[in-house]
């Protein structure tokens, strides 16, 4: 198993991050200030601030789609006649893989005219039926040259996922048990190098230490592949590999899977790695459409596709969540993508350029916040590390991958809290990223971070004093909804069925009402960790949260809904029921509304999970 590239990482020499000069960094910083000042003046002085903001977002979303399509067309032109593109791919996939040979034992994907990828799927105690669907979807995925399934656990309960892997891929497959998670191996090497240099009085070069740890991990992965007698050509070649290790966390199994991905991709000459979760399902063009978006530009180190929900019919919560993915995330994530500064490659649909990964994996895995090792925000911190090093990150908004959503309100809130913690960490604690990227990245952060927190404090002031800190015209909000929904109906790649239209307004409320509290609670519990959502295997589904754990995770929502409902009662008293209630009656109405809001929030979250 000889490496295809002299640096041992499989990195093509032509691919490299953008070089950002000192002058450019100064311009970016000044641009952050200027963009924010202009944005604030327009929004604060405009009668329709929410609608105006939407128009800007739509313009950038369209720009993002235009640039993505331009990159694809350029790539297809460079690769050959784009009209024959799919026909060549179809012809290749019909061949027996044993007939496709490559020097040094790899598969020759170059004849397809497509950039091939290695897919890494990670999970822990997943529902067997869902994991089966997820793995099976890769059989028909275009541009998928090799599949790695990473399982975070080697106990008896975890063998269920291994069994699913063997059933989905009965041939050309193999299972490897990793005795020690490679992330911990890297951590040990890192600590040993630091200690030995400190004792010797030598200067500490962290970049050099990261490279030493990375090369050792790659060596171990290659040794395990050799010891397992895995070959990549001939009648007994392996195309599907399952890796399992002791249970740690998502970041742990991602690191090990990426190390094996780097080692195998280097052998096969594959340039891109697709990363996804065990609950996500790819369509035939999820991988090919995403890689084609970034293939022509060697400065793009990562990309991700759009998302929709495959379980949207399972509950009312899932129905509303579908409208959130459709109406909010599509536009919001497209904005920064228009400048190749997308700040979150979402876990279910992430693409990396092989040459970008080796230099960021160790600092990503060893990230600490306030002295604590972080195991959340794994997707956002990978993206931050790419952006800090000058790599562009694209968002292929017109390519879709299906993912799973929690079907209960408690599960949805826990997921949003976990995501928000990662957002805070990467947005507020990594300021250097703004100096090397377009100022639009900074503006997006300001809007995302401070609008929810501002809304929370405005609501609190109104709840206690009745004074409106911010007033938004109802017409402005209504116009924004109509225009936003109309735009998504016309341009969003994911098409809602007529039966889901009735969930649009409930979904809008479902998403925006809890967000201020979600952002605030995640900010003051920044270093809390965990997988974030309950796993879906039969053994994990049977578990119930204790009362105190349930209150810790969702108690903030109970308090917040008392504040929201109390504020709504105060507004109705002041603007709708004017003169119809005496002072005492208004007080009773206020208190009863707050109590009812709190009760129903408790009933929908804590009472159902403890």
Secondary structure, 3 states (H helix, E strand, C coil): CCCCCCCCCCCCCCCCCCCCCHHHHHHHHHHHHHHHHHHHHHHHHCCCHHHHHHHHHHHHHHHHHHHHHHHHHHHHHHHCCHHHHHHHHHHHHCCCHHHCCCHHHCCCCHHHCCCCEEEEEEECCCCHHHHHHHHHHHHCCCCEEEEEEEEECCCHHHHHHHHHHHHHCCCCEEEEECCCCHHHHHHHHHHHHHHHHHHHCCCCCHHHHHHHHHHHHHHHHHHHHHHCCCCCCCCCCCCEEEEEECCCCHHHHHHHHHHHHHHHHHHHCCCEEEEEECCCEECCCHHHHHHHHHCCCCCEEEEEEEEEECCCCCCHHHHHHHHHHHHHHHHHHHHHHCCCECCCCCHHHEEEEHHHHCCCHHHHHCCEECCEECCCCHHHHHHHHHHHCCCEEEEEEEEEEEECCCCCHHHHHHHHHHHHHHHHHHHHCCHHHHHHCCHHHHHHHHHHHHHHHHHHHHHHHHHHHCCCCCCCCHHHHHHHHHHHHHHHHHHCCCCCCHHHCCHHHHHHHHHHHHHHHHHHHHHHCCCCCCCCCCCCCHHHHCCCCCHHHHHHHHHHHHHHHHHHHHHHHHHHHHHCCCCCCCHHHHHHHHHHHHHHHHHHHHHHCHHHHC
